[in-house]
Amino acid sequence: MYLTYANKEVMKEIKNRIQLKMHQLVAHSCNFDIRPTKEFEQLHVSLLKFYFNAVDVNIDYQEKLISIWNTKPLTTNPLRLFDINEAIADWVGYTNLQETLDGCIEDGHLQTNFYKKLLLKYDEYLPNEDDAMSA
């Protein structure tokens, strides 16, 4: 089935609304003094894990440091499973958590689907009158 120009525009508008709601959710989740609520910390970790394609992520909010564990480069053996002992650790410092997380919000079909799931999960925390399902 071919998408008409109007359908493409509608899809683009939906994608833009989803990204806008994600930025709003990130802004709301970064409004804390010492550390975010457990729910918002999970949001931050989920977003960073997805963006960096990481196995694990830890955030030190006081030191403003993100620890990221990624798998080693893929081998030629497609049956080889990931081993946490072979993970590569990396650290990313930040000065503004909201800007850092906003920078993780990307364009793309896979990304849009992931953001929809996050918006559904964190719908009750959205600071506006619209629900996440309308995105």
Backbone bond lengths (Angstrom), bond angles and torsions (degrees), N, CA, C in turn:
res aa  C-N    CA-C-N  psi(-1)  N-CA   C-N-CA  omega(-1)  CA-C   N-CA-C  phi
1 M - - - 1.447 - - 1.521 109.08 -
2 Y 1.304 116.15 132.15 1.445 121.41 -179.72 1.521 110.27 -91.22
3 L 1.318 115.39 140.08 1.455 119.75 176.59 1.520 109.31 -85.41
4 T 1.299 116.05 134.04 1.455 119.80 175.29 1.518 108.33 -79.02
5 Y 1.320 115.32 168.77 1.455 120.36 178.33 1.525 110.15 -59.10
6 A 1.336 117.05 -41.90 1.464 121.17 -179.81 1.525 110.74 -63.13
7 N 1.335 116.98 -42.20 1.463 120.30 178.33 1.524 111.31 -63.72
8 K 1.327 116.60 -39.57 1.461 120.36 178.36 1.524 110.39 -63.38
9 E 1.325 116.29 -40.01 1.464 120.33 179.04 1.527 111.16 -66.02
10 V 1.323 116.74 -39.50 1.466 120.70 177.73 1.525 109.53 -63.92
11 M 1.321 117.02 -44.74 1.464 121.12 179.17 1.529 110.85 -61.83
12 K 1.327 116.25 -40.38 1.459 120.67 178.79 1.526 110.39 -64.55
13 E 1.323 117.14 -41.08 1.465 121.52 178.78 1.530 110.74 -64.49
14 I 1.318 117.46 -41.37 1.470 121.34 178.14 1.526 109.91 -62.31
15 K 1.328 116.42 -45.52 1.465 121.06 179.20 1.530 110.42 -60.80
16 N 1.332 116.81 -42.27 1.462 120.76 179.31 1.527 111.57 -64.48
17 R 1.332 117.17 -39.75 1.470 121.04 178.42 1.522 110.83 -65.92
18 I 1.317 116.51 -38.93 1.468 120.19 178.59 1.524 109.80 -63.60
19 Q 1.331 116.85 -44.67 1.462 119.81 179.00 1.525 111.11 -64.61
20 L 1.328 117.45 -39.91 1.462 121.11 177.92 1.528 110.32 -61.38
21 K 1.327 116.85 -45.35 1.467 120.76 178.99 1.530 110.99 -64.33
22 M 1.322 117.44 -35.35 1.464 120.01 176.84 1.529 110.14 -64.69
23 H 1.330 117.06 -43.17 1.467 120.11 177.93 1.528 110.53 -62.83
24 Q 1.333 117.15 -38.77 1.465 120.71 177.51 1.528 110.69 -64.65
25 L 1.319 116.59 -42.96 1.461 120.90 179.55 1.524 110.65 -64.36
26 V 1.323 116.92 -42.84 1.464 120.80 178.00 1.528 109.72 -61.40
27 A 1.326 117.41 -45.79 1.469 120.65 179.79 1.529 110.25 -59.17
28 H 1.315 116.46 -45.12 1.466 120.94 179.89 1.530 110.86 -64.53
29 S 1.325 117.11 -38.87 1.468 121.36 -177.51 1.526 112.50 -72.08
30 C 1.319 116.85 -20.56 1.467 120.62 -178.66 1.525 112.41 -93.13
31 N 1.311 117.32 4.70 1.462 122.08 179.79 1.532 108.91 -90.39
32 F 1.330 116.00 81.68 1.467 121.73 -179.95 1.519 108.68 -147.74
33 D 1.345 115.70 162.00 1.462 120.55 -178.95 1.528 112.31 -88.76
34 I 1.329 116.50 -60.36 1.464 120.16 -175.54 1.519 111.71 -105.13
35 R 1.310 116.10 -51.23 1.459 120.23 176.31 1.519 108.62 -150.88
36 P 1.329 116.41 152.82 1.469 119.75 -178.18 1.524 111.59 -73.44
37 T 1.313 115.42 170.66 1.458 119.67 173.48 1.526 108.36 -63.91
38 K 1.305 115.68 163.04 1.470 120.65 179.87 1.532 110.65 -58.44
39 E 1.339 116.64 -39.98 1.467 120.81 179.74 1.523 111.22 -62.60
40 F 1.329 116.74 -44.14 1.461 119.32 -179.05 1.525 111.76 -72.73
41 E 1.317 117.25 -31.76 1.464 119.10 174.45 1.528 109.51 -63.10
42 Q 1.328 117.07 -40.43 1.466 120.68 176.90 1.530 110.81 -63.94
43 L 1.325 117.31 -37.94 1.467 120.89 176.06 1.523 110.09 -60.95
44 H 1.325 117.04 -48.05 1.466 121.13 -179.53 1.527 110.82 -58.85
45 V 1.324 116.10 -45.97 1.471 120.71 -179.32 1.527 110.31 -63.91
46 S 1.332 117.26 -44.18 1.475 120.63 -179.85 1.520 111.21 -60.38
47 L 1.316 116.52 -44.75 1.465 120.65 -179.07 1.528 110.87 -64.56
48 L 1.321 116.94 -43.58 1.467 120.52 179.68 1.527 111.94 -68.09
49 K 1.328 117.14 -40.53 1.467 120.10 177.93 1.525 110.48 -61.00
50 F 1.315 116.07 -42.68 1.460 119.91 179.98 1.526 110.67 -66.05
51 Y 1.317 116.96 -47.27 1.465 121.46 -177.13 1.532 111.61 -62.53
52 F 1.328 116.59 -45.72 1.461 120.63 -177.22 1.526 112.83 -89.42
53 N 1.339 117.12 0.10 1.462 121.61 -176.18 1.528 109.44 51.45
54 A 1.330 114.83 48.17 1.458 122.04 -172.59 1.519 111.86 -96.53
55 V 1.310 114.52 154.11 1.450 122.11 175.52 1.528 109.33 -79.85
56 D 1.332 116.46 -38.60 1.458 121.22 179.70 1.520 109.30 -150.06
57 V 1.326 114.86 151.47 1.463 122.00 178.63 1.522 107.78 -141.34
58 N 1.321 115.81 135.70 1.466 122.06 171.82 1.518 107.82 -126.19
59 I 1.323 115.52 141.58 1.460 120.39 179.89 1.521 108.46 -119.68
60 D 1.335 115.69 123.87 1.461 121.47 173.09 1.525 105.90 -99.30
61 Y 1.324 116.17 100.17 1.461 121.46 -174.12 1.525 112.12 -69.54
62 Q 1.342 118.40 -29.62 1.462 120.34 179.39 1.530 111.30 -74.18
63 E 1.330 116.08 -43.21 1.466 120.57 -179.41 1.527 112.59 -84.56
64 K 1.334 116.13 -8.86 1.469 122.61 -177.60 1.528 110.75 56.02
65 L 1.329 113.74 54.51 1.456 121.26 -176.37 1.527 109.62 -135.10
66 I 1.322 115.87 131.82 1.461 122.47 178.51 1.523 107.87 -109.89
67 S 1.333 116.16 123.22 1.466 121.79 176.25 1.518 107.76 -99.29
68 I 1.328 115.44 128.99 1.464 121.43 -175.55 1.524 108.78 -125.61
69 W 1.340 115.80 131.47 1.460 120.60 175.30 1.519 108.30 -114.73
70 N 1.331 115.07 118.66 1.463 122.03 177.62 1.517 109.17 -114.21
71 T 1.320 114.76 158.46 1.454 119.13 175.85 1.516 109.02 -73.62
72 K 1.317 114.93 158.42 1.461 119.05 172.66 1.522 108.07 -66.26
73 P 1.314 117.33 163.09 1.467 118.82 176.87 1.519 111.00 -53.46
74 L 1.307 115.55 145.41 1.460 121.21 -177.62 1.526 111.45 -60.70
75 T 1.323 114.97 145.42 1.461 120.15 176.87 1.522 108.63 -93.46
76 T 1.315 115.60 177.11 1.464 119.83 177.63 1.520 111.45 -79.17
77 N 1.330 117.32 -8.94 1.459 121.79 179.67 1.530 109.23 -88.84
78 P 1.340 117.64 106.30 1.465 119.80 -176.36 1.525 113.49 -71.66
79 L 1.326 118.18 -13.16 1.458 121.33 -178.41 1.525 113.05 -92.61
80 R 1.318 116.73 -4.95 1.458 120.40 -177.69 1.521 109.96 -74.14
81 L 1.304 116.08 127.54 1.456 121.25 -179.88 1.515 110.52 -89.45
82 F 1.329 115.95 160.79 1.450 121.75 178.85 1.521 110.66 -70.42
83 D 1.305 116.20 140.03 1.461 122.50 176.13 1.526 107.46 -120.44
84 I 1.345 116.85 118.94 1.467 121.09 -177.49 1.523 111.62 -57.78
85 N 1.333 117.58 -26.82 1.460 120.81 179.19 1.525 112.11 -70.44
86 E 1.321 117.20 -14.38 1.460 120.96 179.44 1.527 111.82 -104.11
87 A 1.309 117.03 12.68 1.462 120.34 -179.34 1.526 110.47 -71.05
88 I 1.309 114.76 148.89 1.457 121.67 177.70 1.523 107.51 -103.52
89 A 1.323 116.79 124.19 1.462 121.21 -178.81 1.523 109.91 -92.04
90 D 1.304 115.26 144.46 1.456 121.72 175.57 1.518 107.32 -143.03
91 W 1.310 116.34 155.18 1.453 120.90 -179.91 1.512 108.92 -127.30
92 V 1.321 114.60 138.61 1.461 121.39 178.87 1.519 107.29 -126.17
93 G 1.318 115.79 122.47 1.458 119.97 175.30 1.519 109.50 -90.56
94 Y 1.314 116.27 153.15 1.458 120.38 177.55 1.521 109.58 -141.45
95 T 1.315 116.31 155.22 1.461 120.91 174.38 1.521 110.82 -105.95
96 N 1.336 116.49 -28.69 1.461 121.11 -179.91 1.527 107.69 -134.48
97 L 1.324 116.07 110.04 1.463 120.59 -176.02 1.519 111.66 -62.01
98 Q 1.323 116.95 -41.46 1.467 119.32 -178.86 1.523 111.11 -61.13
99 E 1.320 117.70 -44.74 1.467 120.53 178.33 1.527 110.74 -62.94
100 T 1.322 116.59 -39.58 1.465 120.55 179.51 1.521 110.76 -63.11
101 L 1.337 116.81 -47.30 1.464 120.53 -179.38 1.526 111.35 -69.65
102 D 1.336 117.11 -37.46 1.471 119.55 175.85 1.523 110.83 -59.74
103 G 1.332 116.43 -35.85 1.457 120.86 178.50 1.519 113.40 -67.75
104 C 1.324 116.80 -15.97 1.471 121.36 178.46 1.521 112.05 -84.83
105 I 1.319 117.58 -9.63 1.464 121.11 -178.88 1.520 108.00 -85.52
106 E 1.324 114.78 112.73 1.461 121.57 -173.79 1.523 111.30 -115.81
107 D 1.314 113.95 168.20 1.457 122.11 177.25 1.526 108.63 -93.62
108 G 1.310 116.63 142.61 1.459 120.80 177.07 1.514 110.85 150.11
109 H 1.328 115.82 156.67 1.463 121.14 -177.53 1.529 111.43 -64.40
110 L 1.323 116.76 -47.78 1.462 121.15 179.32 1.529 110.53 -61.47
111 Q 1.330 115.99 -43.17 1.456 120.73 179.77 1.526 110.89 -62.80
112 T 1.337 116.70 -45.24 1.462 120.80 -179.45 1.522 111.03 -59.88
113 N 1.318 117.61 -42.50 1.465 120.71 177.96 1.530 111.38 -63.62
114 F 1.320 116.94 -39.91 1.464 120.61 177.90 1.528 110.34 -64.25
115 Y 1.328 116.83 -43.58 1.465 120.44 -179.59 1.526 111.28 -65.07
116 K 1.336 117.10 -36.23 1.472 120.13 176.11 1.522 110.27 -58.75
117 K 1.329 116.11 -44.19 1.464 120.10 179.83 1.527 111.02 -63.72
118 L 1.327 116.60 -41.80 1.463 119.32 177.93 1.527 111.04 -63.89
119 L 1.329 116.49 -41.98 1.463 119.73 -179.77 1.524 111.44 -64.26
120 L 1.311 117.01 -37.66 1.464 119.79 176.29 1.528 110.74 -65.00
121 K 1.325 116.12 -42.23 1.462 120.79 -178.45 1.526 111.76 -66.75
122 Y 1.338 116.86 -38.87 1.461 121.32 -174.74 1.528 112.76 -105.85
123 D 1.315 116.67 19.00 1.463 122.06 -177.79 1.522 112.65 -52.28
124 E 1.321 117.75 -41.98 1.462 120.93 -176.92 1.528 112.47 -66.05
125 Y 1.334 117.51 -16.95 1.458 121.56 -178.79 1.529 113.06 -95.96
126 L 1.331 116.62 -7.02 1.461 119.24 179.67 1.522 109.22 -65.21
127 P 1.325 117.59 131.49 1.464 120.92 -174.43 1.524 115.12 -82.79
128 N 1.340 119.07 14.02 1.462 119.46 -178.61 1.518 111.13 -121.67
129 E 1.334 115.41 177.42 1.462 120.90 -174.39 1.518 113.42 -80.49
130 D 1.314 119.91 -22.59 1.466 122.37 -179.24 1.516 109.77 -77.40
131 D 1.314 116.68 148.70 1.459 118.11 175.15 1.521 109.89 -94.04
132 A 1.308 115.92 162.87 1.465 121.15 -176.01 1.518 111.93 -66.67
133 M 1.321 118.26 -23.95 1.461 120.87 -178.82 1.524 111.72 -67.93
134 S 1.324 118.07 -23.45 1.457 119.87 -179.16 1.518 111.48 -77.02
135 A 1.323 116.99 -11.25 1.464 120.40 -179.29 1.500 111.26 -75.50
